[in-house]
Amino acid sequence: MSQRSKRKSTTTIVGLDLFEIKLNDASKACSKKFACSSSVVKTPEGNEEVLVQGDIQEDVADFLVATFNIPENAIVIEEPKKKK
């Protein structure tokens, strides 16, 4: 999760391609489940990840396990880095 401005934040989901999940499908599922905007974006390294608007950090693990059958021990949630 990263802070955009004041109370707005985004959540980034990476590594879904390792489980052979289509990122467009994951993005659409997140949009429906969390009633927010999400998209597939390219990183500067050339990888793709799902970017979801909003702080869904607490619910995303359960959602990924239930929807895409990802093992719970494969999910790591990182705290946002503090800006100096």
N, C-alpha and C positions, 0 to 999 in steps of 0.2 A: 504494500500500500504506500502511496506517496501523497503528500499534501499538495494541493494545487494553490488555492488561495483561501485564506481564513478558514472556513468550515468545509470547503469542497475537497474531495479526495478521489483518488483512483486506485484500483486494485489491479495488479498485473499477474496473470497466470501464465507460467512458463512450463515447458516440458511435456505438454499434452501430446506432442507428436511422437514422443518415445513410447506411448501406449497406443499408437496408430489411431488417434482420434483426429478427425478433421477439425481444424481450428474454426472454420466457418460454422460448422454445426455446434461447436462448443460456445461460440460467441452468441449465436441465436438462442441457444438454451439458457445462457446466463441472462440475456435481455428479457426473456419471458419470465424466468423464475424470480429475478430480483427487480423487475419493472424499472429497468434503467437502460442506458445506451452502452453498447459494447462493440468492439471492432477488433479485427486482426491487424496488428501493426508490425512493421519490420524494425529490428534493432539495428544499430550502427554496424554490428558484426555480421548482419545478413540473416539472422535467425528471425523467426516469426513468433509472436506471443499474443495472447488475448488481453486486451485492455478494457476493463470494466469501470464505468463511472460510479463512484460511491464506495463506501467502506463496507464491503461484504466479507471482510476477513474472518469473522466468526462463523459464518454460515457456509463458506465456500468449500471447506473440507467435506462436510456431510453431503453437500450437493454433488461433488465430484465422485464420491464413493457410491452414492445412490444412482446417479444418472449414467456414469461411464464405467462403473465397476473397477475403479482404480483402488488398489490396496491402500488401506488407511496408513500403513507405515511408510508408504512412498510419498506422502504429502508432507511438505515442510512449509511452515508459515513463518516468514521473516518479519520482524518489526521494521518499520520505516527508519531510514537513517535520518538523524537530526541534522538540520541545516545549521551551519555556524554563522 
